[in-house]
Amino acid sequence: MCKVCVAGLKVEKMYRLVVSSHGIDSERARKLIKTYQDFKDHKMLVDEQRGRFNSLEENLENHGKSYIDGQFGIF
């Protein structure tokens, strides 16, 4: 897990606490919400990247190997 994800999970917990307690100044809440949104965007991109990598990896495993002159090769 990357450093952004680790820090983001901590911010997510703090954000949920703030939302449920309503006892925080508006400036801190604004910064926390911005940081939380940045984390959500990062997480969405990481999930998309992993999905595309897995798809490409499966495609390569299923369709990228050829048998040429008695040897298998990846093309």
C-alpha positions in Angstrom: 0.0 0.0 0.0 1.4 3.4 -1.0 2.0 6.3 1.5 -0.9 8.3 0.1 -3.3 5.4 0.7 -2.1 4.9 4.2 -2.3 8.6 5.1 -5.7 8.8 3.2 -7.2 6.1 5.4 -6.3 8.1 8.5 -7.8 11.2 7.0 -10.9 9.2 6.1 -11.3 8.2 9.7 -10.9 11.8 10.9 -13.3 13.0 8.3 -16.0 10.5 9.3 -15.5 11.5 13.0 -15.8 15.2 12.1 -19.0 14.6 10.1 -20.6 12.7 12.9 -19.5 15.1 15.7 -20.1 18.5 14.1 -17.7 20.0 16.6 -14.8 21.4 14.4 -14.0 24.9 13.1 -14.9 25.5 9.5 -11.3 26.1 8.3 -10.1 22.8 9.6 -13.2 21.1 8.2 -12.6 22.6 4.8 -9.0 21.5 4.7 -10.0 18.0 5.9 -12.7 17.7 3.3 -10.2 18.8 0.5 -7.6 16.3 1.7 -10.3 13.6 1.9 -11.5 14.3 -1.7 -7.9 14.2 -3.0 -7.5 10.8 -1.3 -10.7 9.5 -2.9 -9.5 10.7 -6.3 -6.2 9.0 -5.8 -7.9 5.8 -4.7 -10.1 5.8 -7.7 -7.1 6.2 -10.0 -5.2 3.4 -8.2 -8.2 1.1 -8.5 -8.5 1.9 -12.2 -4.8 1.3 -12.8 -4.9 -2.0 -11.0 -7.9 -3.1 -13.0 -6.3 -2.2 -16.3 -3.0 -3.9 -15.3 -4.9 -7.1 -14.4 -6.8 -7.0 -17.6 -3.7 -6.5 -19.7 -1.9 -9.3 -17.8 -4.8 -11.7 -18.4 -4.9 -10.8 -22.0 -1.2 -11.4 -22.4 -1.5 -14.8 -20.6 -4.4 -15.8 -22.9 -3.4 -14.3 -26.2 0.2 -13.2 -26.1 2.1 -16.4 -26.3 3.0 -18.0 -29.6 4.6 -21.3 -30.5 7.3 -20.6 -33.1 10.0 -23.0 -34.2 9.5 -25.3 -31.2 9.7 -22.5 -28.6 7.1 -20.4 -26.8 7.6 -16.7 -27.1 5.7 -13.6 -26.0 4.8 -11.2 -28.7 
